[in-house]
Amino acid sequence: MPVESGSSAAARQAKQKRKSHSLSIRRTNSTEQDRSGLQRDMLEGQDSKLPLSLRSNLLDLFSQIEREFENLYIENLELRREIETLNDRLAAEGQTFEGADLAKGALKTKASHSTSQLSQKLKTTYKASTSKIVSSFKATTSRAVCQLVREYVGHRDGIWDLSVTRTQPVVLGTASADHTAMLWSIETGKCLLKYTGHQGSVNSIKFHPTEQMALTASGDQTAHIWRYMVQLPTPQPVADISQTPCEDDVDFSDKDEADGEVEGPNDCPSVRVATTTLRSHQGVVIAADWLVGGKQVVTASWDRAANLYDVETSELVHSLTGHDQELTHCCTHPTQRLVVTSSRDTTFRLWDFRDPSIHSVNVFQGHTDTVTSAVFTVGDNVVSGSDDRTVKVWDLKNMRSPIATIRTDSAVNRISVSVNQKIIALPHDNRQVRLFDMSGVRLARLPRSNRQGHRRMVCCSAWCEDNTSCNLFTCGFDRQAIGWNINIPALLQEK
C-alpha cells in the first residue's frame, strides 16, 4: 500500500475540516427551513448571474450572521443595564461607608478605593466595547449640517483662545502665542485691530458685557484691560459653499501641511498700551473673565491661585487658593456672582461671591486627569472637560454626581455651550470638533480634511448668538480661527 505524503495528508485533513464546517452550517440552517424556503422563493424571482444554490447558501450564511449580531446586541444591552445597577449599588455602599464609625476609617478607604476601581474597570471594559454596537442602531434620519464659512488668518503662532463681543459692533477676538491679540470682522475676515501690549503669549481674551473693553491674560504674569474702537468694513459677497453633512467628511491626509511664514495684516491698526494692568500673580496667567456687571474680573494662574480684582482701582479683592496644581481655566456665571476654576489637580472649584460678607467654595472631583475647562450655562448647569477624554454635565443644585457623561477618543480643550440651543462644542487634541446636547447625545462632527478644518490641535471654541453668518468659532495651533454655520434640525435637538 502506498504511503501518503505529509502534504497530501494535511490537504485531506483541511478538506475534512471544511466539509465538517459546511455540514454544521447546513445542520443549523435546517431548523429554519420554512424561513429559508420563503427566502429562496424570493430569490428565484430575481435576476442574477449566480447559481441559485450559491445564492441560497449565501442567504443562509447572512441569516446566521444577522442572528449572531442580534444576540450580541441584546447581550450588550443587558450588560449595560447590569453596569448601571452595579454603579447604583456601589454609590449606595459609598454613602454607607461615609456614615460609618470613624474607627473604621481604614476599612472605609480600602472599600471605597476597591469599589471605585471595580466600577471604573467595568465601565472601561464593557461600555467602550458596546458603544459602537449600540450606537449603530440609533436613528440617523436627520443630520446636522455644518458649513465652513470663513477663515481668519494672520497670527504668526498658535491661537489659544477666542471670544465674541457681547455689544455692537459684533467682532471676533483671538489670543495667540505670538504675544498679540487681534479683533476681526466676522463677515469679511479682515483684521480690525491688533493689541501688542503683552510681553508673553496671550492665553485668553474676554470682552466686557456692556462696554468696548477687552480683558487679556498672558504668560508675562499679568492681565491687561484695554479699550478698542473699530469700524466694520462693508461685507463682501460670500462664495457659494455647498452644505456639508457633518459626518460625511473624509480625512484625506493626516499629515500636517508645511508651516509657511504667514504674513500678518500690515494695515491693521494697533493698540500698544493697556488701560489697566493687573499684577500680583507669580506665574503664567492662563485665563481671565469678567464678573457679572463688569466691575470685577477674575484671573487664573499657574501659581495655583485665582485672583479677584476691582477694575476701577486695580486692587486685589480676594486671592482664591486651594488648588494643588496649576490652574487651567476660569469662568464666571452670566447672571450671578459665581466663579468656577479648573486645575491640573483633576478638580474644579465653585466659588460663591453672592454674599459680600463671605465667599464659599466647593470642590468637585469628577475627573481622573487635568480639568482643562469648566463653564457655566444660562441655566443651573456646569459643563467640565478634561484630558481624561470625558465631558461631564453637572446640576448646580445637586453637584454630587454628573447628570450626563460624554466619552470621547481624545483630550478635550476649552469647551463652550450655546446659550440659545444649549449645544456643547468640544475642541479636541486630535484636530476634531464635536457637538453634543446637554444630555450627552452626539449631534455632529465638524468637517475636517486636507481641504478644510483644522490641521493641528483645536484649542478653543466659542458660540455667537447674534445674527451673523457664523454661529460657532474654533481656533487651533495651526495659526487660524474658523467661522462655522451650524444648522441643527429640530428633530435632533428634541432627542
C-alpha positions as CSV (number, residue, x, y, z in Angstrom):
1,M,0.0,0.0,0.0
2,P,1.5,3.4,-1.0
3,V,2.3,5.7,1.9
4,E,0.5,9.0,1.9
5,S,2.9,12.0,1.9
6,G,2.7,14.7,4.6
7,S,1.4,17.4,2.3
8,S,-1.4,15.2,0.9
9,A,-2.4,14.2,4.4
10,A,-2.6,17.8,5.5
11,A,-4.6,18.7,2.5
12,R,-7.1,15.9,3.2
13,Q,-7.4,17.0,6.9
14,A,-8.1,20.6,5.7
15,K,-10.7,19.3,3.3
16,Q,-12.4,17.2,6.0
17,K,-12.5,20.3,8.3
18,R,-14.1,22.4,5.6
19,K,-16.6,19.6,4.9
20,S,-17.5,19.3,8.6
21,H,-17.8,23.0,8.9
22,S,-20.1,23.1,5.9
23,L,-22.2,20.3,7.4
24,S,-22.5,22.1,10.7
25,I,-23.8,25.2,8.9
26,R,-26.3,23.2,7.0
27,R,-27.4,21.5,10.2
28,T,-28.0,24.9,11.8
29,N,-29.9,26.1,8.9
30,S,-32.3,23.1,8.9
31,T,-34.0,24.5,12.0
32,E,-35.4,27.4,10.0
33,Q,-36.4,25.6,6.8
34,D,-39.7,27.5,6.4
35,R,-38.0,30.9,6.6
36,S,-35.2,29.8,4.2
37,G,-37.7,28.3,1.8
38,L,-39.6,31.6,1.6
39,Q,-36.3,33.5,1.0
40,R,-35.3,31.0,-1.7
41,D,-38.7,31.6,-3.4
42,M,-38.0,35.3,-3.4
43,L,-34.5,34.7,-4.9
44,E,-35.9,32.7,-7.8
45,G,-37.9,35.7,-8.9
46,Q,-34.8,37.9,-9.0
47,D,-32.3,38.2,-11.9
48,S,-28.7,37.2,-11.0
49,K,-25.8,35.6,-12.7
50,L,-25.0,33.5,-9.6
51,P,-26.4,29.9,-9.4
52,L,-29.4,29.5,-7.3
53,S,-27.7,27.1,-4.9
54,L,-24.8,29.5,-4.3
55,R,-27.2,32.4,-3.7
56,S,-29.3,30.3,-1.3
57,N,-26.1,29.3,0.6
58,L,-25.1,32.9,0.8
59,L,-28.5,33.8,2.1
60,D,-28.3,31.2,4.8
61,L,-24.9,32.5,5.9
62,F,-26.0,36.1,6.1
63,S,-29.1,35.0,8.1
64,Q,-26.8,33.4,10.6
65,I,-24.6,36.5,10.8
66,E,-27.8,38.6,11.4
67,R,-28.9,36.3,14.2
68,E,-25.5,36.3,15.9
69,F,-25.3,40.1,15.7
70,E,-28.8,40.4,17.1
71,N,-27.9,38.2,20.0
72,L,-24.8,40.2,20.6
73,Y,-26.8,43.4,20.6
74,I,-29.2,42.1,23.1
75,E,-26.4,40.8,25.3
76,N,-24.7,44.2,25.3
77,L,-27.9,45.9,26.3
78,E,-28.2,43.6,29.2
79,L,-24.6,44.3,30.2
80,R,-25.3,48.0,30.1
81,R,-28.3,47.5,32.5
82,E,-26.2,45.4,34.8
83,I,-23.4,48.0,34.9
84,E,-25.9,50.8,35.8
85,T,-27.4,48.6,38.5
86,L,-23.9,47.9,39.9
87,N,-23.0,51.5,39.8
88,D,-26.1,52.4,41.8
89,R,-25.2,49.7,44.3
90,L,-21.6,51.0,44.6
91,A,-22.8,54.5,45.1
92,A,-25.1,53.4,47.8
93,E,-22.3,51.5,49.5
94,G,-20.1,54.5,49.3
95,Q,-22.7,56.6,51.2
96,T,-22.9,53.8,53.8
97,F,-19.1,54.0,54.3
98,E,-19.3,57.8,54.6
99,G,-21.6,57.5,57.6
100,A,-19.7,54.7,59.2
101,D,-17.8,54.9,62.5
102,L,-14.6,56.8,62.4
103,A,-12.8,53.8,63.9
104,K,-13.4,52.1,60.6
105,G,-11.6,54.7,58.5
106,A,-9.0,52.3,57.1
107,L,-11.8,49.9,56.0
108,K,-13.8,52.7,54.5
109,T,-10.8,53.9,52.5
110,K,-10.0,50.5,51.3
111,A,-13.5,49.6,50.4
112,S,-14.2,52.9,48.6
113,H,-11.0,52.5,46.6
114,S,-11.7,49.0,45.6
115,T,-15.3,49.7,44.6
116,S,-14.3,52.7,42.6
117,Q,-11.6,50.7,40.8
118,L,-14.1,48.0,40.1
119,S,-16.7,50.5,38.8
120,Q,-14.1,52.2,36.6
121,K,-12.9,48.8,35.2
122,L,-16.4,47.7,34.4
123,K,-17.1,51.0,32.6
124,T,-13.9,50.9,30.6
125,T,-14.2,47.2,29.6
126,Y,-17.9,46.9,28.8
127,K,-19.2,50.4,27.9
128,A,-16.3,51.0,25.5
129,S,-16.9,47.7,23.8
130,T,-20.7,48.1,23.5
131,S,-20.9,51.8,22.5
132,K,-20.0,51.2,18.8
133,I,-22.5,48.3,18.5
134,V,-25.4,50.0,20.2
135,S,-24.8,53.4,18.5
136,S,-25.1,51.7,15.1
137,F,-28.8,51.1,15.8
138,K,-29.5,54.7,16.6
139,A,-31.7,56.6,14.1
140,T,-29.8,58.8,11.7
141,T,-32.6,60.2,9.6
142,S,-32.0,63.8,10.5
143,R,-28.4,65.0,10.5
144,A,-26.8,68.3,11.4
145,V,-25.4,70.4,8.6
146,C,-22.1,72.2,9.2
147,Q,-20.7,74.8,6.8
148,L,-17.2,76.3,6.9
149,V,-17.9,80.0,6.2
150,R,-14.7,81.9,6.8
151,E,-11.1,81.5,7.9
152,Y,-9.3,84.2,9.9
153,V,-5.6,84.1,9.2
154,G,-2.9,86.5,10.3
155,H,-1.3,85.3,13.6
156,R,2.3,84.1,13.5
157,D,1.8,81.4,16.1
158,G,-0.9,79.2,17.5
159,I,-4.2,80.7,18.7
160,W,-5.0,79.7,22.3
161,D,-8.4,81.4,22.8
162,L,-11.1,83.3,21.1
163,S,-14.3,85.2,22.1
164,V,-17.1,87.2,20.5
165,T,-18.1,90.6,21.7
166,R,-21.4,91.0,23.7
167,T,-22.1,94.5,22.4
168,Q,-22.2,96.2,19.0
169,P,-20.3,96.1,16.7
170,V,-20.0,92.3,16.9
171,V,-16.4,91.3,16.3
172,L,-14.3,88.2,16.9
173,G,-11.3,88.3,19.2
174,T,-8.3,85.9,19.2
175,A,-5.4,85.4,21.6
176,S,-2.2,84.0,20.3
177,A,1.2,82.7,21.4
178,D,2.7,85.3,19.1
179,H,2.2,87.8,22.0
180,T,-0.7,89.6,20.3
181,A,-4.5,89.7,20.4
182,M,-6.5,90.5,17.3
183,L,-10.0,91.7,16.6
184,W,-11.6,90.5,13.3
185,S,-14.6,91.4,11.2
186,I,-16.8,88.3,11.3
187,E,-18.3,88.9,7.9
188,T,-15.2,89.8,5.9
189,G,-12.4,88.0,7.8
190,K,-10.4,91.3,7.9
191,C,-8.2,92.2,10.9
192,L,-9.6,95.4,12.5
193,L,-7.2,95.9,15.4
194,K,-4.1,94.3,17.0
195,Y,-3.2,94.6,20.7
196,T,0.6,94.4,21.3
197,G,0.9,95.3,24.9
198,H,1.9,91.9,26.3
199,Q,5.4,90.6,26.6
200,G,4.4,87.0,26.6
201,S,2.0,84.6,25.0
202,V,-1.6,85.9,25.1
203,N,-3.6,82.9,26.6
204,S,-7.1,84.3,27.0
205,I,-9.4,87.1,25.7
206,K,-12.8,88.1,27.0
207,F,-15.0,91.2,26.3
208,H,-16.7,93.5,28.7
209,P,-20.5,92.8,28.9
210,T,-21.6,96.4,28.0
211,E,-18.5,98.5,27.0
212,Q,-15.9,98.3,24.3
213,M,-13.2,96.8,26.5
214,A,-11.2,93.6,26.3
215,L,-9.5,91.6,29.0
216,T,-6.4,89.5,28.1
217,A,-4.3,87.2,30.2
218,S,-0.7,86.5,29.3
219,G,2.4,84.4,30.1
220,D,4.1,87.6,31.3
221,Q,2.3,87.1,34.6
222,T,-0.2,90.0,34.0
223,A,-3.7,90.6,32.8
224,H,-4.5,93.7,30.8
225,I,-7.7,95.6,30.3
226,W,-7.7,97.7,27.1
227,R,-10.2,99.8,25.2
228,Y,-10.9,99.4,21.5
229,M,-12.8,101.3,18.8
230,V,-13.4,99.6,15.5
231,Q,-15.4,100.2,12.4
232,L,-16.8,97.3,10.4
233,P,-15.9,97.2,6.7
234,T,-18.5,96.6,4.0
235,P,-19.3,92.9,3.8
236,Q,-18.1,91.1,0.7
237,P,-20.2,88.6,-1.3
238,V,-19.7,85.2,0.2
239,A,-18.8,82.4,-2.3
240,D,-21.5,79.7,-2.6
241,I,-20.2,76.8,-0.5
242,S,-22.3,73.7,-0.7
243,Q,-23.6,72.5,2.7
244,T,-21.7,69.5,4.0
245,P,-23.3,66.9,6.3
246,C,-21.1,66.9,9.4
247,E,-20.5,63.1,9.4
248,D,-19.5,62.7,5.7
249,D,-16.1,64.3,5.8
250,V,-13.2,62.3,4.7
251,D,-9.7,62.9,6.2
252,F,-7.6,62.5,3.1
253,S,-4.3,63.1,4.9
254,D,-3.3,63.0,8.5
255,K,0.0,64.9,7.8
256,D,0.3,68.5,8.8
257,E,0.8,70.8,6.0
258,A,4.1,72.6,5.9
259,D,4.1,75.7,8.0
260,G,4.9,78.7,5.9
261,E,5.5,82.1,7.2
262,V,2.1,83.8,7.5
263,E,2.2,87.4,6.8
264,G,0.3,89.4,9.4
265,P,-2.1,92.2,8.4
266,N,0.2,95.2,7.7
267,D,-2.6,97.7,7.5
268,C,-4.2,96.7,10.8
269,P,-4.1,99.5,13.5
270,S,-2.5,98.6,16.8
271,V,-3.1,99.3,20.5
272,R,0.1,99.2,22.5
273,V,-0.8,100.5,26.0
274,A,-3.3,98.9,28.4
275,T,-5.8,101.0,30.3
276,T,-5.3,98.8,33.4
277,T,-2.6,96.3,34.2
278,L,-3.4,93.6,36.9
279,R,-0.2,92.4,38.7
280,S,0.0,90.0,41.6
281,H,0.5,86.6,40.2
282,Q,3.8,84.7,40.4
283,G,3.3,82.6,37.4
284,V,1.7,82.5,33.9
285,V,-1.8,83.9,33.8
286,I,-3.7,81.3,31.8
287,A,-7.2,82.7,31.8
288,A,-9.4,85.7,32.9
289,D,-13.0,86.6,32.8
290,W,-15.4,89.4,33.8
291,L,-17.8,89.0,36.7
292,V,-21.4,89.9,36.0
293,G,-21.7,93.7,35.7
294,G,-18.2,94.1,34.6
295,K,-16.9,95.8,37.7
296,Q,-14.6,93.0,38.8
297,V,-12.5,90.4,37.0
298,V,-11.1,87.0,38.0
299,T,-7.8,85.6,36.8
300,A,-6.4,82.1,36.9
301,S,-2.7,81.4,37.1
302,W,0.0,78.7,37.1
303,D,0.9,79.8,40.6
304,R,-2.1,77.7,41.8
305,A,-4.3,80.7,42.7
306,A,-7.1,82.7,41.2
307,N,-7.3,86.4,41.9
308,L,-10.4,88.6,42.1
309,Y,-9.7,92.3,41.2
310,D,-11.6,95.5,41.2
311,V,-11.5,97.0,37.7
312,E,-11.7,100.7,38.7
313,T,-8.9,100.6,41.4
314,S,-6.9,97.6,40.1
315,E,-6.7,96.3,43.7
316,L,-6.7,92.7,44.6
317,V,-10.0,91.9,46.4
318,H,-9.6,88.1,47.0
319,S,-6.9,85.5,46.4
320,L,-8.7,82.2,45.8
321,T,-6.3,79.5,46.9
322,G,-6.8,75.8,47.4
323,H,-5.9,74.0,44.2
324,D,-2.9,71.7,44.5
325,Q,-1.6,72.2,41.0
326,E,-1.6,74.8,38.2
327,L,-4.9,76.3,37.1
328,T,-6.0,75.8,33.6
329,H,-9.1,77.9,33.2
330,C,-11.7,80.2,34.9
331,C,-15.2,81.1,34.0
332,T,-17.9,83.4,35.5
333,H,-21.7,82.9,35.7
334,P,-23.6,85.1,33.2
335,T,-26.2,86.3,35.7
336,Q,-24.8,85.5,39.2
337,R,-21.6,86.2,41.2
338,L,-20.3,82.7,40.8
339,V,-16.8,81.6,39.6
340,V,-15.6,78.2,38.5
341,T,-11.9,77.4,38.3
342,S,-10.3,74.3,36.9
343,S,-6.9,72.8,37.5
344,R,-4.3,70.1,36.7
345,D,-5.1,68.6,40.1
346,T,-8.1,66.8,38.4
347,T,-10.6,69.0,40.2
348,F,-12.7,72.1,39.6
349,R,-13.9,74.5,42.3
350,L,-17.0,76.6,42.5
351,W,-16.6,80.0,44.3
352,D,-19.7,81.8,45.5
353,F,-19.5,85.7,45.9
354,R,-23.2,86.3,46.1
355,D,-22.9,87.2,49.8
356,P,-20.4,90.2,50.1
357,S,-19.5,89.3,53.7
358,I,-18.4,85.7,53.0
359,H,-17.4,83.6,50.0
360,S,-17.7,79.9,50.0
361,V,-16.0,77.2,47.9
362,N,-17.0,73.7,46.8
363,V,-14.5,71.2,45.4
364,F,-15.6,68.6,42.7
365,Q,-13.6,65.6,41.9
366,G,-15.3,64.2,38.8
367,H,-12.3,63.6,36.5
368,T,-9.2,61.5,36.6
369,D,-6.9,63.9,34.7
370,T,-6.4,67.6,34.2
371,V,-9.6,69.5,34.0
372,T,-9.0,71.8,31.0
373,S,-12.1,73.9,31.4
374,A,-15.3,74.3,33.2
375,V,-18.1,76.6,32.1
376,F,-21.5,77.8,33.2
377,T,-24.6,77.6,31.1
378,V,-27.5,80.0,31.2
379,G,-29.5,77.6,33.4
380,D,-28.2,75.9,36.5
381,N,-25.6,73.7,34.9
382,V,-21.8,73.4,34.8
383,V,-20.0,71.6,32.0
384,S,-16.5,70.4,32.6
385,G,-14.0,68.9,30.1
386,S,-10.8,67.0,30.8
387,D,-7.7,65.4,29.4
388,D,-9.2,62.1,30.6
389,R,-11.3,62.3,27.4
390,T,-14.6,63.0,29.1
391,V,-17.0,65.9,29.4
392,K,-19.5,66.0,32.2
393,V,-22.7,68.0,32.8
394,W,-23.5,69.0,36.4
395,D,-26.5,70.4,38.0
396,L,-25.7,73.3,40.3
397,K,-28.5,72.3,42.7
398,N,-27.0,68.8,43.1
399,M,-23.3,68.5,42.3
400,R,-22.8,65.1,43.9
401,S,-22.7,63.3,40.5
402,P,-22.9,64.4,36.9
403,I,-26.3,64.2,35.1
404,A,-24.6,63.3,31.8
405,T,-21.1,62.0,30.8
406,I,-19.7,62.3,27.3
407,R,-16.8,59.9,26.4
408,T,-14.6,60.8,23.5
409,D,-11.5,59.4,21.8
410,S,-9.2,62.4,22.5
411,A,-8.4,65.0,25.2
412,V,-10.9,67.9,25.4
413,N,-9.7,71.5,25.4
414,R,-11.7,74.8,26.1
415,I,-15.3,74.0,25.6
416,S,-18.3,76.3,25.0
417,V,-22.1,76.0,25.3
418,S,-24.6,77.7,23.1
419,V,-26.9,80.0,25.0
420,N,-30.0,79.5,22.8
421,Q,-29.7,75.9,21.7
422,K,-27.7,74.5,24.6
423,I,-25.2,72.7,22.4
424,I,-21.8,71.8,23.7
425,A,-18.8,72.3,21.3
426,L,-15.8,70.1,22.1
427,P,-12.4,71.0,20.6
428,H,-10.0,68.1,20.7
429,D,-6.3,67.4,20.6
430,N,-6.8,65.2,17.5
431,R,-8.0,68.2,15.4
432,Q,-11.7,67.2,15.6
433,V,-14.6,69.4,16.9
434,R,-17.7,67.5,18.0
435,L,-21.1,68.8,19.0
436,F,-23.3,67.3,21.8
437,D,-26.5,68.2,23.5
438,M,-26.8,68.6,27.3
439,S,-28.0,65.0,27.7
440,G,-24.8,63.7,26.2
441,V,-26.2,62.8,22.7
442,R,-23.8,63.4,19.9
443,L,-25.2,65.7,17.3
444,A,-22.4,66.3,14.8
445,R,-18.8,66.4,14.0
446,L,-17.4,69.3,12.1
447,P,-15.9,68.6,8.7
448,R,-12.1,68.0,8.7
449,S,-10.0,67.1,5.7
450,N,-6.9,68.3,4.0
451,R,-9.0,70.9,2.3
452,Q,-10.9,72.4,5.2
453,G,-10.9,72.3,9.0
454,H,-8.0,72.5,11.5
455,R,-4.7,70.8,10.7
456,R,-3.5,70.8,14.3
457,M,-4.8,70.7,17.8
458,V,-8.1,72.6,18.3
459,C,-7.6,74.8,21.4
460,C,-10.9,76.5,21.9
461,S,-14.5,77.0,20.7
462,A,-16.9,79.9,21.1
463,W,-20.5,80.4,20.1
464,C,-22.0,83.5,18.7
465,E,-25.7,84.1,19.4
466,D,-26.0,87.3,17.3
467,N,-27.4,87.3,13.8
468,T,-24.2,86.7,11.9
469,S,-23.1,84.4,9.1
470,C,-21.2,82.3,11.6
471,N,-22.6,80.9,14.9
472,L,-19.6,78.9,16.0
473,F,-15.9,79.7,16.0
474,T,-12.9,77.5,16.6
475,C,-9.2,78.1,16.8
476,G,-6.2,75.9,16.9
477,F,-2.4,75.7,16.9
478,D,-2.4,75.8,13.1
479,R,-2.5,79.6,13.5
480,Q,-6.0,80.1,12.2
481,A,-9.5,80.7,13.5
482,I,-12.5,79.3,11.6
483,G,-16.1,80.5,11.5
484,W,-18.8,77.9,11.0
485,N,-22.5,77.9,10.3
486,I,-24.2,75.1,12.3
487,N,-27.7,74.1,11.4
488,I,-29.2,71.6,13.9
489,P,-32.5,70.2,12.9
490,A,-35.3,70.5,15.5
491,L,-35.7,66.7,15.5
492,L,-32.1,66.3,16.6
493,Q,-32.5,68.9,19.4
494,E,-35.6,67.1,20.8
495,K,-33.8,63.8,21.1
